[in-house]
């Protein structure tokens, strides 16, 4: 437990010090999973298309574009839920 907390703190500090960009390769799968969960509740073909484009971009190594697509999809779903 202490080791994982230490690793997390070290990784967080490293990110802050280096000023790594706001997007990482790890964001894409998490955003995609969120899209898929919300799509189970609210069907939307536009969102489904954006999610699929996003994960394809992630797999191609284009993480900034992938996150943009996936966040756009989530935004649409969140607005629909209200």
N, CA, C and O atoms as a Tinker XYZ file with bonds, in Angstrom:
   328  protein
     1  N      0.830000   -1.192000    0.000000    73     2
     2  CA     0.000000    0.000000    0.000000    64     1     3
     3  C      0.873000    1.254000    0.000000    63     2     4     5
     4  O      0.632000    2.181000   -0.774000    81     3
     5  N      1.882000    1.282000    0.866000    73     3     6
     6  CA     2.760000    2.444000    0.935000    64     5     7
     7  C      3.529000    2.613000   -0.371000    63     6     8     9
     8  O      3.756000    3.730000   -0.836000    81     7
     9  N      3.924000    1.481000   -0.952000    73     7    10
    10  CA     4.705000    1.552000   -2.188000    64     9    11
    11  C      3.880000    2.145000   -3.329000    63    10    12    13
    12  O      4.371000    2.988000   -4.081000    81    11
    13  N      2.625000    1.704000   -3.458000    73    11    14
    14  CA     1.797000    2.229000   -4.548000    64    13    15
    15  C      1.500000    3.713000   -4.351000    63    14    16    17
    16  O      1.445000    4.468000   -5.322000    81    15
    17  N      1.311000    4.128000   -3.119000    73    15    18
    18  CA     1.081000    5.547000   -2.844000    64    17    19
    19  C      2.332000    6.352000   -3.175000    63    18    20    21
    20  O      2.245000    7.448000   -3.729000    81    19
    21  N      3.482000    5.809000   -2.837000    73    19    22
    22  CA     4.738000    6.489000   -3.143000    64    21    23
    23  C      4.958000    6.602000   -4.644000    63    22    24    25
    24  O      5.388000    7.641000   -5.145000    81    23
    25  N      4.658000    5.523000   -5.350000    73    23    26
    26  CA     4.814000    5.529000   -6.805000    64    25    27
    27  C      3.877000    6.555000   -7.423000    63    26    28    29
    28  O      4.271000    7.300000   -8.321000    81    27
    29  N      2.642000    6.595000   -6.944000    73    27    30
    30  CA     1.677000    7.566000   -7.468000    64    29    31
    31  C      2.158000    8.993000   -7.219000    63    30    32    33
    32  O      2.124000    9.827000   -8.124000    81    31
    33  N      2.600000    9.272000   -6.012000    73    31    34
    34  CA     3.078000   10.624000   -5.685000    64    33    35
    35  C      4.290000   11.003000   -6.530000    63    34    36    37
    36  O      4.402000   12.133000   -7.004000    81    35
    37  N      5.175000   10.063000   -6.707000    73    35    38
    38  CA     6.361000   10.322000   -7.515000    64    37    39
    39  C      5.976000   10.588000   -8.968000    63    38    40    41
    40  O      6.500000   11.510000   -9.593000    81    39
    41  N      5.073000    9.790000   -9.497000    73    39    42
    42  CA     4.632000    9.987000  -10.881000    64    41    43
    43  C      3.928000   11.333000  -11.039000    63    42    44    45
    44  O      4.136000   12.030000  -12.033000    81    43
    45  N      3.109000   11.696000  -10.076000    73    43    46
    46  CA     2.402000   12.967000  -10.122000    64    45    47
    47  C      3.389000   14.135000  -10.070000    63    46    48    49
    48  O      3.266000   15.090000  -10.837000    81    47
    49  N      4.350000   14.057000   -9.180000    73    47    50
    50  CA     5.352000   15.111000   -9.064000    64    49    51
    51  C      6.178000   15.218000  -10.346000    63    50    52    53
    52  O      6.472000   16.318000  -10.814000    81    51
    53  N      6.544000   14.086000  -10.900000    73    51    54
    54  CA     7.311000   14.054000  -12.143000    64    53    55
    55  C      6.532000   14.745000  -13.263000    63    54    56    57
    56  O      7.099000   15.508000  -14.045000    81    55
    57  N      5.242000   14.474000  -13.329000    73    55    58
    58  CA     4.396000   15.098000  -14.348000    64    57    59
    59  C      4.343000   16.608000  -14.164000    63    58    60    61
    60  O      4.435000   17.359000  -15.134000    81    59
    61  N      4.197000   17.047000  -12.934000    73    59    62
    62  CA     4.134000   18.486000  -12.671000    64    61    63
    63  C      5.453000   19.175000  -12.999000    63    62    64    65
    64  O      5.462000   20.252000  -13.597000    81    63
    65  N      6.541000   18.570000  -12.619000    73    63    66
    66  CA     7.855000   19.173000  -12.833000    64    65    67
    67  C      8.163000   19.300000  -14.319000    63    66    68    69
    68  O      8.657000   20.336000  -14.765000    81    67
    69  N      7.878000   18.269000  -15.074000    73    67    70
    70  CA     8.190000   18.290000  -16.500000    64    69    71
    71  C      7.157000   19.040000  -17.333000    63    70    72    73
    72  O      7.397000   19.357000  -18.498000    81    71
    73  N      6.027000   19.316000  -16.737000    73    71    74
    74  CA     4.990000   20.013000  -17.483000    64    73    75
    75  C      4.483000   19.207000  -18.665000    63    74    76    77
    76  O      4.229000   19.747000  -19.741000    81    75
    77  N      4.343000   17.920000  -18.450000    73    75    78
    78  CA     3.851000   17.046000  -19.510000    64    77    79
    79  C      2.495000   17.543000  -19.951000    63    78    80    81
    80  O      1.703000   18.012000  -19.133000    81    79
    81  N      2.222000   17.444000  -21.236000    73    79    82
    82  CA     0.959000   17.917000  -21.804000    64    81    83
    83  C     -0.244000   17.328000  -21.111000    63    82    84    85
    84  O     -0.128000   16.354000  -20.368000    81    83
    85  N     -1.395000   17.915000  -21.352000    73    83    86
    86  CA    -2.599000   17.494000  -20.651000    64    85    87
    87  C     -3.119000   16.133000  -21.082000    63    86    88    89
    88  O     -3.980000   15.567000  -20.408000    81    87
    89  N     -2.625000   15.601000  -22.171000    73    87    90
    90  CA    -3.146000   14.345000  -22.682000    64    89    91
    91  C     -2.082000   13.276000  -22.584000    63    90    92    93
    92  O     -0.915000   13.508000  -22.899000    81    91
    93  N     -2.492000   12.117000  -22.149000    73    91    94
    94  CA    -1.583000   10.981000  -22.165000    64    93    95
    95  C     -2.277000    9.819000  -22.850000    63    94    96    97
    96  O     -3.498000    9.820000  -23.011000    81    95
    97  N     -1.511000    8.847000  -23.246000    73    95    98
    98  CA    -2.060000    7.683000  -23.924000    64    97    99
    99  C     -3.031000    6.924000  -23.029000    63    98   100   101
   100  O     -3.883000    6.184000  -23.521000    81    99
   101  N     -2.905000    7.105000  -21.709000    73    99   102
   102  CA    -3.770000    6.385000  -20.783000    64   101   103
   103  C     -5.165000    6.991000  -20.693000    63   102   104   105
   104  O     -6.090000    6.316000  -20.242000    81   103
   105  N     -5.344000    8.234000  -21.104000    73   103   106
   106  CA    -6.651000    8.877000  -21.043000    64   105   107
   107  C     -7.632000    8.266000  -22.035000    63   106   108   109
   108  O     -8.815000    8.117000  -21.731000    81   107
   109  N     -7.150000    7.919000  -23.198000    73   107   110
   110  CA    -8.022000    7.460000  -24.279000    64   109   111
   111  C     -8.856000    6.234000  -23.895000    63   110   112   113
   112  O    -10.076000    6.266000  -24.053000    81   111
   113  N     -8.250000    5.169000  -23.404000    73   111   114
   114  CA    -9.060000    3.993000  -23.049000    64   113   115
   115  C    -10.081000    4.280000  -21.948000    63   114   116   117
   116  O    -11.183000    3.733000  -21.962000    81   115
   117  N     -9.714000    5.135000  -21.001000    73   115   118
   118  CA   -10.654000    5.488000  -19.937000    64   117   119
   119  C    -11.842000    6.263000  -20.488000    63   118   120   121
   120  O    -12.985000    5.995000  -20.119000    81   119
   121  N    -11.579000    7.214000  -21.361000    73   119   122
   122  CA   -12.660000    7.982000  -21.979000    64   121   123
   123  C    -13.530000    7.087000  -22.844000    63   122   124   125
   124  O    -14.753000    7.222000  -22.855000    81   123
   125  N    -12.900000    6.175000  -23.567000    73   123   126
   126  CA   -13.649000    5.239000  -24.413000    64   125   127
   127  C    -14.569000    4.362000  -23.544000    63   126   128   129
   128  O    -15.725000    4.130000  -23.897000    81   127
   129  N    -14.057000    3.889000  -22.432000    73   127   130
   130  CA   -14.866000    3.061000  -21.529000    64   129   131
   131  C    -16.058000    3.851000  -20.997000    63   130   132   133
   132  O    -17.160000    3.314000  -20.882000    81   131
   133  N    -15.840000    5.112000  -20.674000    73   131   134
   134  CA   -16.945000    5.961000  -20.212000    64   133   135
   135  C    -18.006000    6.106000  -21.298000    63   134   136   137
   136  O    -19.204000    6.033000  -21.025000    81   135
   137  N    -17.550000    6.310000  -22.524000    73   135   138
   138  CA   -18.483000    6.412000  -23.657000    64   137   139
   139  C    -19.318000    5.146000  -23.776000    63   138   140   141
   140  O    -20.538000    5.209000  -23.930000    81   139
   141  N    -18.658000    4.007000  -23.705000    73   139   142
   142  CA   -19.358000    2.740000  -23.861000    64   141   143
   143  C    -20.388000    2.523000  -22.758000    63   142   144   145
   144  O    -21.480000    2.017000  -23.016000    81   143
   145  N    -20.045000    2.900000  -21.541000    73   143   146
   146  CA   -20.990000    2.759000  -20.428000    64   145   147
   147  C    -22.210000    3.648000  -20.626000    63   146   148   149
   148  O    -23.343000    3.213000  -20.419000    81   147
   149  N    -21.980000    4.883000  -21.022000    73   147   150
   150  CA   -23.102000    5.802000  -21.231000    64   149   151
   151  C    -23.947000    5.401000  -22.438000    63   150   152   153
   152  O    -25.159000    5.613000  -22.449000    81   151
   153  N    -23.310000    4.824000  -23.444000    73   151   154
   154  CA   -24.059000    4.377000  -24.620000    64   153   155
   155  C    -24.992000    3.211000  -24.297000    63   154   156   157
   156  O    -25.973000    2.995000  -25.010000    81   155
   157  N    -24.707000    2.463000  -23.247000    73   155   158
   158  CA   -25.602000    1.386000  -22.819000    64   157   159
   159  C    -26.919000    1.965000  -22.318000    63   158   160   161
   160  O    -27.977000    1.350000  -22.451000    81   159
   161  N    -26.833000    3.157000  -21.741000    73   159   162
   162  CA   -28.009000    3.812000  -21.175000    64   161   163
   163  C    -28.740000    4.630000  -22.230000    63   162   164   165
   164  O    -29.964000    4.575000  -22.339000    81   163
   165  N    -27.979000    5.379000  -22.995000    73   163   166
   166  CA   -28.549000    6.312000  -23.968000    64   165   167
   167  C    -27.958000    6.021000  -25.339000    63   166   168   169
   168  O    -26.783000    6.299000  -25.582000    81   167
   169  N    -28.753000    5.472000  -26.222000    73   167   170
   170  CA   -28.283000    5.139000  -27.576000    64   169   171
   171  C    -28.185000    6.408000  -28.413000    63   170   172   173
   172  O    -29.105000    7.226000  -28.427000    81   171
   173  N    -27.062000    6.564000  -29.111000    73   171   174
   174  CA   -26.855000    7.731000  -29.962000    64   173   175
   175  C    -25.813000    7.366000  -31.013000    63   174   176   177
   176  O    -24.650000    7.122000  -30.689000    81   175
   177  N    -26.235000    7.331000  -32.262000    73   175   178
   178  CA   -25.340000    6.916000  -33.347000    64   177   179
   179  C    -24.186000    7.894000  -33.566000    63   178   180   181
   180  O    -23.072000    7.476000  -33.879000    81   179
   181  N    -24.444000    9.188000  -33.404000    73   179   182
   182  CA   -23.379000   10.189000  -33.562000    64   181   183
   183  C    -22.284000    9.961000  -32.521000    63   182   184   185
   184  O    -21.095000   10.011000  -32.835000    81   183
   185  N    -22.696000    9.714000  -31.295000    73   183   186
   186  CA   -21.749000    9.482000  -30.211000    64   185   187
   187  C    -20.993000    8.181000  -30.435000    63   186   188   189
   188  O    -19.784000    8.109000  -30.214000    81   187
   189  N    -21.708000    7.159000  -30.873000    73   187   190
   190  CA   -21.063000    5.871000  -31.150000    64   189   191
   191  C    -19.965000    6.042000  -32.201000    63   190   192   193
   192  O    -18.877000    5.479000  -32.077000    81   191
   193  N    -20.268000    6.828000  -33.236000    73   191   194
   194  CA   -19.300000    7.075000  -34.302000    64   193   195
   195  C    -18.074000    7.832000  -33.762000    63   194   196   197
   196  O    -16.939000    7.482000  -34.086000    81   195
   197  N    -18.301000    8.854000  -32.947000    73   195   198
   198  CA   -17.203000    9.623000  -32.356000    64   197   199
   199  C    -16.332000    8.741000  -31.459000    63   198   200   201
   200  O    -15.106000    8.853000  -31.471000    81   199
   201  N    -16.970000    7.868000  -30.685000    73   199   202
   202  CA   -16.217000    6.962000  -29.807000    64   201   203
   203  C    -15.335000    6.027000  -30.623000    63   202   204   205
   204  O    -14.171000    5.812000  -30.283000    81   203
   205  N    -15.875000    5.482000  -31.676000    73   203   206
   206  CA   -15.093000    4.564000  -32.512000    64   205   207
   207  C    -13.942000    5.296000  -33.212000    63   206   208   209
   208  O    -12.841000    4.759000  -33.333000    81   207
   209  N    -14.204000    6.512000  -33.666000    73   207   210
   210  CA   -13.130000    7.305000  -34.273000    64   209   211
   211  C    -12.042000    7.590000  -33.240000    63   210   212   213
   212  O    -10.850000    7.532000  -33.542000    81   211
   213  N    -12.470000    7.896000  -32.024000    73   211   214
   214  CA   -11.521000    8.204000  -30.955000    64   213   215
   215  C    -10.609000    7.033000  -30.634000    63   214   216   217
   216  O     -9.400000    7.216000  -30.489000    81   215
   217  N    -11.167000    5.834000  -30.522000    73   215   218
   218  CA   -10.324000    4.682000  -30.178000    64   217   219
   219  C     -9.417000    4.302000  -31.337000    63   218   220   221
   220  O     -8.312000    3.805000  -31.118000    81   219
   221  N     -9.869000    4.528000  -32.573000    73   219   222
   222  CA    -9.004000    4.275000  -33.730000    64   221   223
   223  C     -7.824000    5.245000  -33.736000    63   222   224   225
   224  O     -6.695000    4.852000  -34.032000    81   223
   225  N     -8.083000    6.498000  -33.414000    73   223   226
   226  CA    -7.010000    7.489000  -33.335000    64   225   227
   227  C     -6.026000    7.126000  -32.226000    63   226   228   229
   228  O     -4.815000    7.279000  -32.383000    81   227
   229  N     -6.555000    6.649000  -31.114000    73   227   230
   230  CA    -5.690000    6.221000  -30.007000    64   229   231
   231  C     -4.750000    5.108000  -30.465000    63   230   232   233
   232  O     -3.545000    5.148000  -30.213000    81   231
   233  N     -5.321000    4.123000  -31.139000    73   231   234
   234  CA    -4.514000    2.990000  -31.605000    64   233   235
   235  C     -3.473000    3.420000  -32.635000    63   234   236   237
   236  O     -2.428000    2.785000  -32.775000    81   235
   237  N     -3.768000    4.509000  -33.358000    73   235   238
   238  CA    -2.831000    5.040000  -34.349000    64   237   239
   239  C     -1.785000    5.956000  -33.703000    63   238   240   241
   240  O     -0.891000    6.459000  -34.383000    81   239
   241  N     -1.901000    6.168000  -32.398000    73   239   242
   242  CA    -0.924000    6.998000  -31.696000    64   241   243
   243  C     -1.248000    8.481000  -31.715000    63   242   244   245
   244  O     -0.423000    9.297000  -31.302000    81   243
   245  N     -2.422000    8.841000  -32.183000    73   243   246
   246  CA    -2.832000   10.250000  -32.265000    64   245   247
   247  C     -3.707000   10.583000  -31.056000    63   246   248   249
   248  O     -4.921000   10.744000  -31.177000    81   247
   249  N     -3.070000   10.681000  -29.896000    73   247   250
   250  CA    -3.793000   10.774000  -28.637000    64   249   251
   251  C     -4.509000   12.102000  -28.436000    63   250   252   253
   252  O     -5.603000   12.122000  -27.872000    81   251
   253  N     -3.934000   13.195000  -28.875000    73   251   254
   254  CA    -4.623000   14.485000  -28.737000    64   253   255
   255  C     -5.945000   14.468000  -29.503000    63   254   256   257
   256  O     -6.978000   14.883000  -28.978000    81   255
   257  N     -5.905000   13.990000  -30.736000    73   255   258
   258  CA    -7.115000   13.920000  -31.554000    64   257   259
   259  C     -8.104000   12.911000  -30.984000    63   258   260   261
   260  O     -9.315000   13.128000  -31.031000    81   259
   261  N     -7.591000   11.811000  -30.449000    73   259   262
   262  CA    -8.454000   10.789000  -29.860000    64   261   263
   263  C     -9.215000   11.351000  -28.667000    63   262   264   265
   264  O    -10.426000   11.162000  -28.545000    81   263
   265  N     -8.508000   12.032000  -27.804000    73   263   266
   266  CA    -9.147000   12.611000  -26.624000    64   265   267
   267  C    -10.182000   13.652000  -27.037000    63   266   268   269
   268  O    -11.254000   13.738000  -26.439000    81   267
   269  N     -9.866000   14.431000  -28.047000    73   267   270
   270  CA   -10.815000   15.434000  -28.539000    64   269   271
   271  C    -12.132000   14.778000  -28.976000    63   270   272   273
   272  O    -13.212000   15.243000  -28.612000    81   271
   273  N    -12.036000   13.708000  -29.751000    73   271   274
   274  CA   -13.237000   12.996000  -30.230000    64   273   275
   275  C    -14.005000   12.381000  -29.060000    63   274   276   277
   276  O    -15.227000   12.503000  -28.972000    81   275
   277  N    -13.273000   11.723000  -28.171000    73   275   278
   278  CA   -13.932000   11.042000  -27.057000    64   277   279
   279  C    -14.584000   12.028000  -26.091000    63   278   280   281
   280  O    -15.675000   11.773000  -25.582000    81   279
   281  N    -13.926000   13.136000  -25.845000    73   279   282
   282  CA   -14.528000   14.148000  -24.969000    64   281   283
   283  C    -15.751000   14.787000  -25.616000    63   282   284   285
   284  O    -16.720000   15.110000  -24.929000    81   283
   285  N    -15.712000   14.968000  -26.924000    73   283   286
   286  CA   -16.883000   15.506000  -27.634000    64   285   287
   287  C    -18.056000   14.540000  -27.505000    63   286   288   289
   288  O    -19.193000   14.962000  -27.291000    81   287
   289  N    -17.783000   13.256000  -27.634000    73   287   290
   290  CA   -18.828000   12.252000  -27.495000    64   289   291
   291  C    -19.423000   12.273000  -26.093000    63   290   292   293
   292  O    -20.643000   12.233000  -25.932000    81   291
   293  N    -18.572000   12.337000  -25.090000    73   291   294
   294  CA   -19.056000   12.380000  -23.710000    64   293   295
   295  C    -19.866000   13.636000  -23.433000    63   294   296   297
   296  O    -20.862000   13.593000  -22.711000    81   295
   297  N    -19.445000   14.733000  -23.999000    73   295   298
   298  CA   -20.169000   15.993000  -23.795000    64   297   299
   299  C    -21.591000   15.895000  -24.358000    63   298   300   301
   300  O    -22.545000   16.352000  -23.729000    81   299
   301  N    -21.723000   15.307000  -25.525000    73   299   302
   302  CA   -23.047000   15.123000  -26.129000    64   301   303
   303  C    -23.919000   14.259000  -25.212000    63   302   304   305
   304  O    -25.072000   14.599000  -24.948000    81   303
   305  N    -23.370000   13.157000  -24.735000    73   303   306
   306  CA   -24.137000   12.258000  -23.865000    64   305   307
   307  C    -24.521000   12.929000  -22.554000    63   306   308   309
   308  O    -25.636000   12.744000  -22.065000    81   307
   309  N    -23.619000   13.696000  -21.991000    73   307   310
   310  CA   -23.909000   14.371000  -20.724000    64   309   311
   311  C    -25.009000   15.404000  -20.905000    63   310   312   313
   312  O    -25.859000   15.560000  -20.028000    81   311
   313  N    -25.006000   16.112000  -22.032000    73   311   314
   314  CA   -26.052000   17.096000  -22.288000    64   313   315
   315  C    -27.401000   16.424000  -22.469000    63   314   316   317
   316  O    -28.423000   16.955000  -22.036000    81   315
   317  N    -27.411000   15.253000  -23.109000    73   315   318
   318  CA   -28.653000   14.512000  -23.324000    64   317   319
   319  C    -29.253000   13.997000  -22.026000    63   318   320   321
   320  O    -30.473000   13.888000  -21.908000    81   319
   321  N    -28.410000   13.679000  -21.055000    73   319   322
   322  CA   -28.899000   13.133000  -19.790000    64   321   323
   323  C    -29.666000   14.160000  -18.979000    63   322   324   325
   324  O    -30.515000   13.802000  -18.162000    81   323
   325  N    -29.372000   15.442000  -19.200000    73   323   326
   326  CA   -30.003000   16.499000  -18.407000    64   325   327
   327  C    -31.415000   16.755000  -18.824000    63   326   328
   328  O    -32.081000   17.618000  -18.250000    81   327
